[in-house]
Amino acid sequence: MTNEPEISADTPVRGSRRKEESRRRLLDAARELFVQKGYHDTRPQDIAKLAGVGHGTFYLHFADKKACFLAFVDEARDEVTEAAMTRTEGVTDLEGQVRGIIEAVFDYGEAHPGIFEAAMTDPGLLTSNDTDGREANVLEQWGDFWGEIIAAHKEKGTIPADIDAELAGQAVVGMLRQTGIVARRRDMARDRLTDALVRLLLQGLGAR
């Protein structure tokens, strides 16, 4: 008589939970290494070792290092978006929303040092398939987020109707990224930078 392994109703559940836990450990390890070493100097085996799983387990979750990197970037983007939406919940005026989003981004950057730098090290890598099957850059996705806000205010009449919301959203992201680089180099105080960015954005959008 052979002893067969006992299979209970919750066996698939336990297996699914273990898989989720190993993926979580891999993503946490990847985040730490991408911040510390950058994309190019981080290897899949380094991620697996730090996560405490076998090298082969990495490939059960990710096709390659780029897929893992994109998962890290998508997660960071979602975290920033959630922080911005939470900060601006219930805020309806354009200035309040702009200020709230900028402050949320700054708060996230201070709470998660190096995440933005790691995620934007090589923009050519920052892609993920959207529902149309094309490649969407993470910066473009953040630009779309701003574009939705701008479009909403066009409908309210607080922004001129001839503003191209989609292009304006992308321009906002580009401006914030570049001014952030310059501000860090100048060691500009956060409050002063926030005020300057809010004024620039409102003026540039022709806010009424």
GUDREN-555383 format. One record per residue: residue number from 1; residue in one letter; chain; z negated, x negated, y negated of N, C-alpha, C in turn. Coordinates in Angstrom, 2 decimals, padded with zeros to 5 digits. Layout:
N
NUM	a	A	Z	X	Y	Z	X	Y	Z	X	Y
...
//
This chain:
208
1	m	A	000.00	-000.85	001.20	000.00	000.00	000.00	000.00	-000.88	-001.24
2	t	A	000.94	-000.66	-002.16	001.03	-001.49	-003.36	000.21	-000.88	-004.48
3	n	A	-000.32	-001.75	-005.29	-001.07	-001.31	-006.46	-000.14	-001.23	-007.66
4	e	A	000.18	-000.04	-008.07	001.05	000.13	-009.24	000.21	000.23	-010.49
5	p	A	000.70	-000.32	-011.61	-000.07	-000.25	-012.86	-000.29	001.18	-013.28
6	e	A	-001.47	001.44	-013.72	-001.80	002.79	-014.19	-001.09	003.07	-015.50
7	i	A	-000.38	004.17	-015.55	000.36	004.55	-016.76	-000.23	005.84	-017.29
8	s	A	-000.82	005.77	-018.44	-001.41	006.95	-019.04	-000.53	007.46	-020.16
9	a	A	-000.87	008.63	-020.66	-000.06	009.27	-021.71	-000.04	008.46	-022.99
10	d	A	-001.10	007.67	-023.20	-001.16	006.92	-024.46	-000.61	005.51	-024.34
11	t	A	-000.03	005.14	-023.18	000.54	003.81	-023.02	001.66	003.54	-024.02
12	p	A	002.63	004.44	-024.20	003.68	004.20	-025.21	003.10	004.08	-026.62
13	v	A	002.03	004.82	-026.88	001.41	004.75	-028.20	000.81	003.38	-028.43
14	r	A	000.12	002.85	-027.41	-000.47	001.52	-027.54	000.60	000.46	-027.72
15	g	A	001.71	000.62	-026.98	002.81	-000.34	-027.11	003.42	-000.31	-028.49
16	s	A	003.58	000.89	-029.04	004.13	001.04	-030.38	003.19	000.44	-031.42
17	r	A	001.88	000.64	-031.20	000.91	000.11	-032.14	000.91	-001.42	-032.13
18	r	A	001.00	-001.99	-030.93	001.04	-003.45	-030.83	002.28	-004.00	-031.52
19	k	A	003.40	-003.30	-031.36	004.64	-003.75	-032.00	004.51	-003.70	-033.52
20	e	A	003.91	-002.63	-034.02	003.71	-002.51	-035.47	002.78	-003.60	-035.97
21	e	A	001.74	-003.89	-035.19	000.78	-004.92	-035.60	001.42	-006.29	-035.63
22	s	A	002.25	-006.61	-034.63	002.89	-007.93	-034.62	003.89	-008.06	-035.76
23	r	A	004.61	-006.98	-036.07	005.54	-007.03	-037.20	004.78	-007.22	-038.51
24	r	A	003.63	-006.54	-038.63	002.82	-006.68	-039.84	002.33	-008.12	-039.99
25	r	A	001.90	-008.73	-038.90	001.43	-010.11	-038.95	002.58	-011.06	-039.32
26	l	A	003.75	-010.78	-038.79	004.91	-011.62	-039.13	005.27	-011.50	-040.60
27	l	A	005.24	-010.28	-041.14	005.57	-010.09	-042.55	004.52	-010.73	-043.45
28	d	A	003.25	-010.63	-043.07	002.20	-011.27	-043.87	002.37	-012.79	-043.87
29	a	A	002.69	-013.34	-042.70	002.91	-014.78	-042.60	004.15	-015.19	-043.39
30	a	A	005.21	-014.40	-043.29	006.44	-014.70	-044.01	006.20	-014.70	-045.51
31	r	A	005.46	-013.72	-045.99	005.15	-013.64	-047.41	004.44	-014.90	-047.88
32	e	A	003.44	-015.32	-047.11	002.68	-016.52	-047.48	003.57	-017.76	-047.51
33	l	A	004.43	-017.90	-046.51	005.28	-019.10	-046.43	006.41	-019.08	-047.45
34	f	A	007.01	-017.93	-047.68	008.08	-017.86	-048.68	007.54	-018.19	-050.07
35	v	A	006.30	-017.80	-050.34	005.68	-018.12	-051.63	005.35	-019.61	-051.70
36	q	A	004.80	-020.15	-050.63	004.37	-021.55	-050.64	005.52	-022.54	-050.55
37	k	A	006.49	-022.25	-049.67	007.53	-023.22	-049.35	008.93	-022.83	-049.81
38	g	A	009.12	-021.54	-050.13	010.44	-021.08	-050.50	011.24	-020.68	-049.28
39	y	A	012.36	-020.01	-049.52	013.18	-019.51	-048.43	013.74	-020.63	-047.55
40	h	A	014.37	-021.61	-048.17	015.09	-022.63	-047.41	014.19	-023.51	-046.57
41	d	A	012.96	-023.74	-046.99	012.05	-024.61	-046.26	011.14	-023.87	-045.28
42	t	A	011.36	-022.59	-045.14	010.58	-021.80	-044.18	011.44	-021.52	-042.95
43	r	A	010.90	-021.80	-041.77	011.62	-021.58	-040.52	011.01	-020.41	-039.75
44	p	A	011.81	-019.70	-038.95	011.27	-018.61	-038.15	010.09	-019.05	-037.28
45	q	A	010.17	-020.23	-036.70	009.07	-020.71	-035.86	007.79	-020.94	-036.67
46	d	A	007.95	-021.31	-037.95	006.78	-021.47	-038.82	006.10	-020.12	-039.04
47	i	A	006.93	-019.09	-039.26	006.41	-017.75	-039.48	005.68	-017.25	-038.24
48	a	A	006.31	-017.44	-037.08	005.70	-016.99	-035.82	004.38	-017.71	-035.57
49	k	A	004.36	-019.01	-035.81	003.13	-019.79	-035.58	002.00	-019.31	-036.47
50	l	A	002.29	-019.12	-037.76	001.25	-018.66	-038.69	000.78	-017.25	-038.33
51	a	A	001.70	-016.44	-037.84	001.35	-015.07	-037.45	000.58	-015.01	-036.14
52	g	A	000.59	-016.13	-035.39	-000.12	-016.17	-034.12	000.61	-015.45	-033.00
53	v	A	001.95	-015.45	-033.06	002.75	-014.82	-032.00	003.77	-015.84	-031.50
54	g	A	004.37	-015.53	-030.37	005.38	-016.42	-029.82	006.64	-016.42	-030.65
55	h	A	007.39	-017.52	-030.56	008.63	-017.65	-031.32	009.59	-016.51	-031.00
56	g	A	009.66	-016.12	-029.72	010.56	-015.05	-029.32	010.20	-013.71	-029.92
57	t	A	008.91	-013.53	-030.22	008.47	-012.26	-030.81	009.10	-012.05	-032.17
58	f	A	009.33	-013.14	-032.88	009.98	-013.03	-034.20	011.30	-012.30	-034.07
59	y	A	012.08	-012.65	-033.05	013.42	-012.08	-032.91	013.40	-010.68	-032.28
60	l	A	012.25	-010.22	-031.84	012.12	-008.83	-031.43	012.09	-007.91	-032.64
61	h	A	011.69	-008.48	-033.79	011.55	-007.69	-035.02	012.64	-007.97	-036.04
62	f	A	013.14	-009.20	-036.08	014.12	-009.58	-037.10	015.28	-010.32	-036.45
63	a	A	016.49	-010.01	-036.88	017.67	-010.66	-036.31	017.70	-012.14	-036.63
64	d	A	017.23	-012.50	-037.82	017.20	-013.89	-038.25	016.26	-014.03	-039.44
65	k	A	016.19	-015.23	-040.01	015.29	-015.47	-041.13	015.66	-014.63	-042.35
66	k	A	016.94	-014.46	-042.59	017.37	-013.68	-043.75	016.89	-012.24	-043.64
67	a	A	016.96	-011.67	-042.44	016.50	-010.28	-042.25	015.01	-010.18	-042.55
68	c	A	014.26	-011.18	-042.15	012.82	-011.20	-042.44	012.59	-011.33	-043.94
69	f	A	013.37	-012.18	-044.58	013.24	-012.38	-046.01	013.54	-011.09	-046.77
70	l	A	014.58	-010.39	-046.33	014.95	-009.14	-046.99	013.87	-008.08	-046.81
71	a	A	013.21	-008.08	-045.65	012.11	-007.15	-045.42	010.96	-007.46	-046.37
72	f	A	010.70	-008.75	-046.56	009.66	-009.18	-047.51	010.01	-008.73	-048.93
73	v	A	011.26	-008.92	-049.33	011.70	-008.54	-050.67	011.63	-007.03	-050.87
74	d	A	012.09	-006.28	-049.87	012.05	-004.82	-049.98	010.62	-004.33	-050.12
75	e	A	009.71	-004.94	-049.37	008.31	-004.54	-049.43	007.73	-004.83	-050.81
76	a	A	008.04	-006.02	-051.35	007.54	-006.37	-052.68	008.10	-005.42	-053.73
77	r	A	009.39	-005.09	-053.61	010.00	-004.16	-054.56	009.32	-002.80	-054.52
78	d	A	009.07	-002.33	-053.30	008.41	-001.03	-053.16	007.00	-001.05	-053.74
79	e	A	006.30	-002.16	-053.57	004.95	-002.27	-054.12	004.96	-002.23	-055.64
80	v	A	005.92	-002.93	-056.24	006.02	-002.93	-057.70	006.39	-001.54	-058.21
81	t	A	007.34	-000.90	-057.54	007.76	000.44	-057.95	006.59	001.42	-057.85
82	e	A	005.84	001.34	-056.77	004.68	002.24	-056.61	003.65	001.99	-057.71
83	a	A	003.41	000.70	-058.02	002.45	000.36	-059.07	002.90	000.92	-060.41
84	a	A	004.20	000.80	-060.70	004.74	001.31	-061.96	004.64	002.83	-062.04
85	m	A	004.94	003.51	-060.94	004.88	004.97	-060.93	003.44	005.47	-061.05
86	t	A	002.53	004.75	-060.42	001.12	005.12	-060.52	000.62	004.96	-061.95
87	r	A	001.00	003.83	-062.58	000.56	003.55	-063.95	001.10	004.59	-064.94
88	t	A	002.29	005.09	-064.68	002.91	006.01	-065.65	002.82	007.47	-065.22
89	e	A	002.03	007.76	-064.19	001.89	009.14	-063.75	001.32	010.01	-064.88
90	g	A	002.00	011.07	-065.18	001.56	011.97	-066.24	002.01	011.55	-067.63
91	v	A	002.60	010.36	-067.76	003.08	009.88	-069.06	004.51	010.38	-069.25
92	t	A	004.78	011.06	-070.35	006.10	011.65	-070.56	006.89	011.01	-071.70
93	d	A	006.19	010.35	-072.64	006.92	009.75	-073.77	007.50	008.41	-073.36
94	l	A	008.65	008.07	-073.94	009.38	006.87	-073.55	008.57	005.60	-073.78
95	e	A	007.95	005.49	-074.94	007.18	004.28	-075.24	006.05	004.10	-074.23
96	g	A	005.36	005.18	-073.90	004.27	005.09	-072.95	004.76	004.68	-071.57
97	q	A	005.91	005.18	-071.17	006.46	004.82	-069.87	006.90	003.35	-069.84
98	v	A	007.58	002.92	-070.89	008.03	001.54	-070.97	006.84	000.58	-070.93
99	r	A	005.84	000.87	-071.75	004.66	000.01	-071.80	003.93	000.02	-070.45
100	g	A	003.81	001.19	-069.86	003.11	001.30	-068.59	003.79	000.51	-067.48
101	i	A	005.12	000.59	-067.42	005.86	-000.13	-066.39	005.72	-001.64	-066.58
102	i	A	005.87	-002.10	-067.81	005.75	-003.53	-068.08	004.36	-004.03	-067.72
103	e	A	003.34	-003.28	-068.10	001.97	-003.69	-067.78	001.73	-003.68	-066.28
104	a	A	002.32	-002.70	-065.57	002.18	-002.65	-064.12	002.81	-003.87	-063.46
105	v	A	003.97	-004.27	-063.98	004.66	-005.45	-063.44	003.81	-006.71	-063.68
106	f	A	003.25	-006.82	-064.88	002.40	-007.97	-065.18	001.16	-007.98	-064.28
107	d	A	000.54	-006.81	-064.10	-000.64	-006.71	-063.25	-000.31	-007.13	-061.82
108	y	A	000.83	-006.67	-061.33	001.23	-007.01	-059.96	001.46	-008.51	-059.84
109	g	A	002.13	-009.10	-060.83	002.39	-010.53	-060.79	001.11	-011.35	-060.78
110	e	A	000.11	-010.90	-061.55	-001.17	-011.62	-061.59	-001.95	-011.44	-060.29
111	a	A	-001.84	-010.26	-059.68	-002.56	-009.99	-058.43	-001.88	-010.62	-057.22
112	h	A	-000.58	-010.88	-057.34	000.19	-011.46	-056.23	000.97	-012.67	-056.75
113	p	A	000.28	-013.77	-057.02	000.94	-014.95	-057.60	002.09	-015.46	-056.72
114	g	A	003.20	-015.75	-057.38	004.32	-016.36	-056.68	005.27	-015.40	-056.01
115	i	A	004.92	-014.11	-055.93	005.78	-013.16	-055.23	007.12	-012.99	-055.94
116	f	A	007.09	-012.78	-057.25	008.34	-012.61	-057.98	009.23	-013.84	-057.86
117	e	A	008.63	-015.01	-058.03	009.39	-016.25	-057.96	010.03	-016.41	-056.58
118	a	A	009.26	-016.11	-055.54	009.79	-016.25	-054.18	010.92	-015.26	-053.93
119	a	A	010.73	-014.03	-054.37	011.72	-012.99	-054.12	013.02	-013.21	-054.87
120	m	A	012.95	-013.93	-055.99	014.13	-014.11	-056.82	014.65	-015.55	-056.81
121	t	A	014.20	-016.33	-055.85	014.63	-017.72	-055.79	016.14	-017.84	-055.67
122	d	A	016.73	-017.02	-054.81	018.17	-017.07	-054.59	018.72	-015.64	-054.59
123	p	A	019.15	-015.14	-055.75	019.61	-013.75	-055.83	020.70	-013.41	-054.83
124	g	A	021.48	-014.40	-054.40	022.53	-014.14	-053.42	022.00	-013.69	-052.09
125	l	A	020.74	-013.95	-051.83	020.12	-013.55	-050.56	019.47	-012.18	-050.65
126	l	A	019.22	-011.72	-051.86	018.43	-010.51	-052.03	019.29	-009.27	-051.92
127	t	A	019.68	-008.94	-050.71	020.52	-007.78	-050.48	019.96	-006.95	-049.34
128	s	A	020.20	-005.67	-049.42	019.85	-004.78	-048.32	020.85	-003.63	-048.32
129	n	A	021.20	-003.12	-047.16	022.21	-002.07	-047.08	021.67	-000.76	-047.62
130	d	A	022.38	-000.15	-048.55	021.99	001.17	-049.02	022.71	002.23	-048.19
131	t	A	022.55	003.48	-048.56	023.07	004.56	-047.73	024.59	004.60	-047.70
132	d	A	025.24	003.95	-048.64	026.70	003.93	-048.64	027.25	002.77	-047.83
133	g	A	026.37	001.94	-047.29	026.79	000.83	-046.47	027.15	-000.41	-047.26
134	r	A	027.10	-000.37	-048.58	027.41	-001.56	-049.36	026.14	-002.37	-049.56
135	e	A	026.30	-003.58	-050.07	025.16	-004.45	-050.30	024.60	-004.23	-051.70
136	a	A	023.32	-003.93	-051.81	022.69	-003.69	-053.10	021.67	-004.77	-053.40
137	n	A	021.86	-005.48	-054.49	020.95	-006.53	-054.91	019.62	-005.93	-055.33
138	v	A	018.51	-006.63	-055.02	017.19	-006.10	-055.36	017.03	-005.92	-056.87
139	l	A	017.63	-006.81	-057.65	017.58	-006.65	-059.09	018.35	-005.40	-059.52
140	e	A	019.44	-005.14	-058.84	020.22	-003.94	-059.13	019.40	-002.69	-058.80
141	q	A	018.63	-002.75	-057.72	017.80	-001.61	-057.35	016.72	-001.35	-058.40
142	w	A	016.12	-002.41	-058.93	015.15	-002.23	-060.01	015.84	-001.71	-061.26
143	g	A	017.08	-002.16	-061.48	017.86	-001.65	-062.60	018.13	-000.17	-062.46
144	d	A	018.38	000.27	-061.22	018.59	001.70	-060.97	017.33	002.49	-061.30
145	f	A	016.17	001.91	-061.02	014.90	002.56	-061.33	014.78	002.79	-062.84
146	w	A	015.10	001.75	-063.62	015.08	001.89	-065.07	016.15	002.87	-065.54
147	g	A	017.31	002.82	-064.87	018.39	003.73	-065.25	018.02	005.19	-065.10
148	e	A	017.24	005.50	-064.07	016.79	006.88	-063.87	015.87	007.34	-065.00
149	i	A	015.01	006.44	-065.45	014.12	006.76	-066.57	014.93	007.00	-067.84
150	i	A	015.90	006.11	-068.08	016.73	006.24	-069.27	017.55	007.53	-069.23
151	a	A	018.09	007.85	-068.06	018.88	009.08	-067.92	018.02	010.31	-068.21
152	a	A	016.78	010.29	-067.75	015.88	011.43	-068.00	015.62	011.62	-069.48
153	h	A	015.50	010.51	-070.20	015.24	010.61	-071.64	016.51	010.95	-072.42
154	k	A	017.67	010.63	-071.86	018.92	011.11	-072.48	018.94	012.63	-072.46
155	e	A	018.55	013.21	-071.34	018.54	014.66	-071.21	017.52	015.30	-072.17
156	k	A	016.42	014.59	-072.42	015.40	015.10	-073.33	015.79	014.91	-074.79
157	g	A	016.80	014.04	-075.04	017.23	013.79	-076.40	016.48	012.69	-077.11
158	t	A	015.63	011.96	-076.39	014.88	010.87	-077.01	015.69	009.57	-077.02
159	i	A	016.81	009.57	-076.31	017.74	008.44	-076.29	019.13	009.00	-076.56
160	p	A	019.96	008.32	-077.37	021.29	008.83	-077.68	022.11	009.17	-076.44
161	a	A	022.89	010.23	-076.53	023.67	010.71	-075.39	024.77	009.75	-074.97
162	d	A	025.20	008.86	-075.88	026.29	007.96	-075.53	025.83	006.68	-074.84
163	i	A	024.53	006.56	-074.58	024.00	005.41	-073.85	024.39	005.54	-072.38
164	d	A	024.95	004.48	-071.80	025.26	004.45	-070.37	023.98	004.09	-069.63
165	a	A	023.34	005.08	-069.02	022.03	004.87	-068.41	022.06	003.82	-067.31
166	e	A	023.12	003.83	-066.50	023.20	002.87	-065.39	023.28	001.44	-065.90
167	l	A	024.18	001.21	-066.87	024.32	-000.14	-067.43	023.06	-000.55	-068.19
168	a	A	022.49	000.39	-068.93	021.29	000.10	-069.70	020.14	-000.31	-068.78
169	g	A	020.02	000.36	-067.63	018.97	000.01	-066.68	019.11	-001.40	-066.17
170	q	A	020.35	-001.81	-065.89	020.59	-003.18	-065.42	020.30	-004.19	-066.53
171	a	A	020.65	-003.81	-067.77	020.41	-004.70	-068.90	018.91	-004.91	-069.13
172	v	A	018.13	-003.85	-068.93	016.68	-003.94	-069.10	016.10	-004.96	-068.12
173	v	A	016.52	-004.88	-066.85	016.01	-005.81	-065.85	016.38	-007.25	-066.19
174	g	A	017.62	-007.45	-066.60	018.05	-008.80	-066.98	017.26	-009.34	-068.14
175	m	A	017.01	-008.49	-069.14	016.25	-008.93	-070.30	014.81	-009.26	-069.93
176	l	A	014.19	-008.40	-069.12	012.80	-008.64	-068.73	012.67	-009.92	-067.92
177	r	A	013.62	-010.15	-067.05	013.57	-011.36	-066.22	013.69	-012.62	-067.08
178	q	A	014.67	-012.64	-067.97	014.91	-013.84	-068.76	013.80	-014.07	-069.79
179	t	A	013.35	-012.99	-070.44	012.28	-013.17	-071.42	010.98	-013.60	-070.74
180	g	A	010.78	-013.15	-069.52	009.59	-013.58	-068.78	009.60	-015.07	-068.53
181	i	A	010.77	-015.61	-068.20	010.90	-017.06	-067.95	010.57	-017.84	-069.23
182	v	A	011.16	-017.38	-070.34	010.93	-018.08	-071.62	009.48	-017.94	-072.06
183	a	A	008.91	-016.76	-071.90	007.52	-016.53	-072.31	006.56	-017.42	-071.54
184	r	A	006.80	-017.59	-070.23	005.94	-018.48	-069.44	006.05	-019.91	-069.92
185	r	A	007.27	-020.33	-070.26	007.48	-021.69	-070.75	006.75	-021.91	-072.07
186	r	A	006.69	-020.86	-072.89	006.02	-020.95	-074.19	004.53	-020.63	-074.10
187	d	A	004.08	-020.27	-072.91	002.68	-019.88	-072.70	002.29	-018.77	-073.66
188	m	A	003.14	-017.77	-073.75	002.96	-016.65	-074.67	001.90	-015.70	-074.15
189	a	A	001.02	-015.24	-075.02	-000.05	-014.32	-074.63	000.56	-013.02	-074.10
190	r	A	-000.07	-012.47	-073.07	000.47	-011.28	-072.42	000.58	-010.10	-073.38
191	d	A	-000.45	-009.83	-074.18	-000.41	-008.68	-075.09	000.73	-008.82	-076.10
192	r	A	000.89	-010.02	-076.61	001.96	-010.26	-077.58	003.32	-010.07	-076.94
193	l	A	003.47	-010.56	-075.71	004.75	-010.42	-075.00	005.03	-008.95	-074.71
194	t	A	004.02	-008.22	-074.27	004.20	-006.79	-073.97	004.66	-006.04	-075.21
195	d	A	003.99	-006.27	-076.34	004.37	-005.59	-077.58	005.80	-005.92	-077.98
196	a	A	006.17	-007.19	-077.84	007.52	-007.61	-078.22	008.56	-006.96	-077.31
197	l	A	008.28	-006.89	-076.02	009.23	-006.29	-075.08	009.39	-004.79	-075.33
198	v	A	008.28	-004.12	-075.59	008.34	-002.69	-075.85	009.21	-002.42	-077.09
199	r	A	008.98	-003.19	-078.15	009.75	-003.00	-079.38	011.24	-003.26	-079.12
200	l	A	011.56	-004.33	-078.41	012.94	-004.67	-078.14	013.64	-003.57	-077.34
201	l	A	012.95	-003.08	-076.32	013.56	-002.06	-075.47	013.78	-000.75	-076.24
202	l	A	012.79	-000.35	-076.99	012.92	000.90	-077.73	014.02	000.81	-078.77
203	q	A	014.09	-000.34	-079.46	015.15	-000.53	-080.45	016.52	-000.59	-079.79
204	g	A	016.60	-001.32	-078.68	017.87	-001.47	-077.99	018.40	-000.15	-077.43
205	l	A	017.48	000.72	-077.04	017.88	002.02	-076.50	018.09	003.07	-077.58
206	g	A	017.80	002.69	-078.82	017.98	003.63	-079.91	017.02	004.81	-079.81
207	a	A	015.81	004.52	-079.35	014.83	005.60	-079.15	014.54	006.33	-080.44
208	r	A	014.39	007.65	-080.34	014.16	008.49	-081.53	012.71	008.93	-081.57
//
